[in-house]
Amino acid sequence: MYRRPPQLRVDHIYFDTNAADDSRIQAARNALAAGADPKTLGTTLPMGHRLGWRSPSDLDHLMGAGFADALADIPTGTWAGPIASRYGQHLVLVEARQSEREVARGRGSSSLASKRPWLIAAGFGLLHGFGFAGALSELGVPEGAIPLSLAAFNVGVELGQLLFVAVILLALDLLRWWGLASGRGWRMAPAYAMGIVGGLWVLERVAAVMGIAAFA
C-alpha cells in the first residue's frame, strides 16, 4: 500500500501581467459570467488552458511555490482569482478534488521482489557480471586484467544510466511545461516500452540459439 496525495483537476485562464487589478481580468470575469468559452480568453501558455489532474506538489512545480495553497479554499466548480504564478495572473476553475487515499500496489505486494527489491537487483547484477567476465575471457583479456575491466565496465554502465535518467527527467519537465505529462498513460508508457523491447530481445536470442533468422 502507498498513500496517493490529494489531486485537483484544474482549468485556468492566464494573463501576462503581475497586476491583480488588470482590466483584462475583470473583462474576462464578465465574459465568463455571460457564458464565454474560457479557451477564447486570456493569453495561451504552451501548457494550454486545462492542467488536468494534479497533486499540490505538481501544481507548485509547474506554476510556482504557493500556487496550490492558493487553491485550497476555492469552491469546486467556480471560477476564482486572480491567483499569481511564476508566469503572471490566472483565473482558476477547480473542477473536482480527490482526497489523499491509500492505493494497493497490486497482487505482488507480498512477493520477495516488493519486500527486498535490492536482493533481486543484486542477483541479476551478479549473473550479469559472471556472464560478462566469461565474455572477456573469450575475447582474450588476461585473467589479471578482468577485475579492472569489470570495474571499468560497471562505472561506464552507471554513468550511462545517470545520463539516461537526466535526459528522461528533462524530457518530463518539458512535457509538463507543454501540458502533456498528465494522465495515467504517460506513467504506464515506460513500463510497456521496456516490456516490448525486452520481449524482442528474448525472441532474438531464442531464435539465435535455435538457428532461426529473427526479423529477417
Beta strands, then each sheet from edge to edge (+ up, - down):
strand 1: 2-4
strand 2: 7-15
strand 3: 50-54
strand 4: 79-84
strand 5: 89-98
strand 6: 101-103
sheet 1: 1+ 6-
sheet 2: 3+ 2- 5+ 4-
end
